[in-house]
Amino acid sequence: MRAALLSAAWLMQLGLSLASPLRLAALPEEEDQALAEAYLKKFFGYEPRAGRQKRSCGPDTFQAKLRQKRSCGPDAFQAKVRQMQRSFGLQESGRLTAQTLAAMRRPRCGLSDAEEFGPLTRWTNRTLTYRFRIEGSVPKLRPSHVRKAFKEAWKLWTEVTPLKFRHRARREADIIVSFNRGDHGDGSSFDGRGGVLAHAFQPGIGIGGDVHFDAEEDWTVNTKGYNLFAVAVHEFGHTLGLLHSPDPGAVMYPSYNFVTHTDFQLSFQDVKDIQKMYGVPPYLSLKRPPPKTPERCDPDLAFDAVSRMQQEIVFFKDRFMWRSHPNFDDIGVAFIKSLWADVPSHIDAAYEDVEGSAMLFFKGIKRTTDVINRVFYLILLCLMFFRG
């Protein structure tokens, strides 16, 4: 079986939107266009015009077939932009909006999103073996910390499937997890810090199922740098056969996102997709149900809180927030913790102070009565976070 390479590259603290108030300052229009054309060519099969010579989109049979994978001209450009926006769960406008350009500027998956893989492949056996090659590969992390991060990542997938994973110290294994630098012999070189962080292969023989991490990245086990646990959960999803998901709340979303270990869990969509491939476990061991990503156009959606933040209006729901800016048409969605790491989910209220230099968040409002029977509200938790 031929293994199709599934690369995953993510941006630290990307959230699912910008991690700071939206700014009007941007690259010149020409640079935005050049960035977009290069991005779409690399990941979505777009063929920009070379100088003033327009690529032929002729009607002959060969060109007609070729256009299924390659395209040119302004209409094709907008179509590719829409395709890219769809892959990231953005508004499909076909225009280079602020959110679209922000996504294009992030390090990401090295695999073309336009490529078709055919039927998904999966492992036929329910007990998979794996082996680590980590000694001396990650200067900032102890091997014990690396192994712990990987084992915790495997555990998330075993909790929702009948799969089991067995570690092998020396013998051959189904899945080899390793750290590599630059050209490491699989046809997909790493590019140093940033850019491509890791990639994995679909289930199969040989290199199939293997996972490679870029050893030059700033790997950590906390919220600084790139959290190894978070990247591993995503990559192990690929090695089990999952593709990327356009759901911004899913672990299998194309871009890197990490909040904290206590809040990190597979989404409803992740669980649905993996159980479609492997079925459900004999018994469910989840402490809490997998969260669904709220749909902003859901007529039954009720926000937890709404507040101004400088020029933006921010809508809060569960662990997410939507950010609306008067100068941008699209509304960006992000995890709350991508901007305020210590603010919990399901807040009760939020507001910006009169000087616009701080945001206040409230959770745990309890109504109680004092000795003279007057009703008042006791704020159990009030969090204030100053923006730099």
Secondary structure, 3 states (H helix, E strand, C coil): CCCCEEEECCCCCCCCCCCCCCCCCCCCHHHHHHHHHHHHHHHHCECCCECCECCCCCCCHHHHHHCCCCECCHHHHHHHHHHHHHHCCCCCCCCCCHHHHHHHCCCCCCCCCCCCCCCCCCCCCCEEEEEEECCCCCCCCCHHHHHHHHHHHHHHHHCCCCCEEEECCCCCCCEEEEEECCCCCCCCCCCCCCCCCEEEECCCCCCCCCEEEECCCCEECCCCCEEHHHHHHHHHHHHCCCCCCCCCCCCCCCCCCCCCCCCCCCCHHHHHHHHHHHCCCCCCCCCCCCCCCCCCCCCCCCCCEEEEECCEEEEEECCEEEEECCCCCCCEEEEHHHCCCCCCCCCCEEEECCCCCEEEEEEEEEEEECCCCCEEEEEEEEEEEECC
